[in-house]
Amino acid sequence: MGKHPVSALIELCNKQRIMQPDFVMVHHSGPDHRKNFLFKVTVNGVDHQPQTASPNKKHAKAMAATVALQALGEVPVDGPGLYTGPVFTAASTGPLFST
């Protein structure tokens, strides 16, 4: 597909002239330095939620959008459309600059 799943889902809703997707955080857990987030998205009155939590909010929303796009038949369930974008977690422990 080549687009971020959230953008693709919003564009699909615009194209089909249905209400915009509604993202809601369902769950968050873990210590402050290592939280996990789980979002669901409602599209046209139907809730879509991934089975696993994500290490940051942006990735969690992308995963919810991917699940919705899969359910709508826009992205293959195990194909190249599955969101595999960057997942930013903790900063590296190595030096910032080498000398």
N, C-alpha and C positions, 0 to 999 in steps of 0.2 A: 504494500500500500504506500509506504514512504512517508506517511503522516503520523504525527503523534496521535495516539488513540483518543485522547480527549477532544482534540481538534476535529478528528474524523467523525466522532460521534455527534458533535455539535453541528457540523456540516450536514450530516445525514438527517438530523432532525429538521434543520432548515429546509433541506431539499424535499423532505416528505411532509413538510408543513405541520409538524407535531410540536408539542411543547418541548422547550429546552430540557436537556437532562438535568436532574437534580442530584448532586453528590452530597452524601451525608456520611460523616465518620461514625461507624458502628462500634468500633472498639479501639482502644489503645492500651498498651501495657508495657511493662519493663521499666527499668531505672531511667532517669533523665538522660544519661549518656548512651542509652541503647534501647530506645523505644521501638515498638512495632505498632503499625497502624493498619486498620481494616476499614475500607470505605465500601459503600454500596451506591449504586446509581439507579434512579428511577427514570425509565424511558417509556412514555406513553402509558403510564399507570402500572408498569411491570418493574419489579425490583430485580436487579442483577448484582451479584456479590461474588467475588473470588473466594476460593476455599482457604487461602493462606494470607497471612498478614505480610506487610512490606516494611522495610527499614526506614522509610520516610514517607511523608504525606503525598508528595508528587508521584512517586512510584505507585503508591496505594491507589490513587485516583486513576492512574493510567491502567492499572490492572483491572479495576472495576469497569472502566470504559472498554477494555479489551473483551472482558466477559460479555458485556452487552452487545458489542459488535459481533461476537461469535454467535450469540443467541439470535441475532437479527440476520444471520447468514452473510454478513459482510466480510468476515474474516474466517479462514479455516480454523478448526479447533486446534490442530497441532501443526499448522503450517507456518509459512514465513511471516504472516501477519501478526503473530503473537508478539506482544511488546517485549522487546529485549533491550530497551534503551538503558542508559546509564543509571546505576543505582548508587547514589552518593551516601556513604555511611560515615564512619569516623575518619578523621584526618590521619594521614600516615604518621608513623612514629619516627621516620627517618629524618635526616637533615633536609632543610629546604634547598640549600645550595651546596654544591660540592666545591672544595677548594683545591 
